[in-house]
Amino acid sequence: QVQLVESGGGLVQTGESLRLSCAASGSIVSIWTIGWYRQAPGNERELVASISSGTRTNYADSVKGRCTISRDNAENTVYLQMNSLKPEDTAVYYCKAIILPGFRAYWGQGTQVTVSS
């Protein structure tokens, strides 16, 4: 079994920064791809950023230039540095990882990010 535990969410003001962390533990050979998704009330869950095992990154257009995703393979941890936060970034942020063996997908429980105007 694999667990993903997110941390780092909170309440900030417009223009401030947050750093989210997601630590994976359990039966992990390696993490194929890991990333962050978010879901605001009434909206579908959407990709924010992802990073492959080869450190190739992918960002949603809405966060390009403001967010940076990185991973620590030794610690099975992924980070999302979010700068210049906007009220529209308010959402629950979820970590998702594709784990080997088996290429199974796992989700974290989510962490709330609230940006006040």
Secondary structure as UniProt FT lines:
FT   STRAND          2..7
FT   STRAND          10..13
FT   TURN            14..15
FT   STRAND          18..26
FT   STRAND          30..39
FT   TURN            41..42
FT   STRAND          46..52
FT   TURN            53..54
FT   STRAND          57..59
FT   TURN            61..66
FT   STRAND          67..72
FT   TURN            73..76
FT   STRAND          77..82
FT   HELIX           87..89
FT   STRAND          91..100
FT   TURN            101..103
FT   STRAND          104..107
FT   STRAND          111..116
//
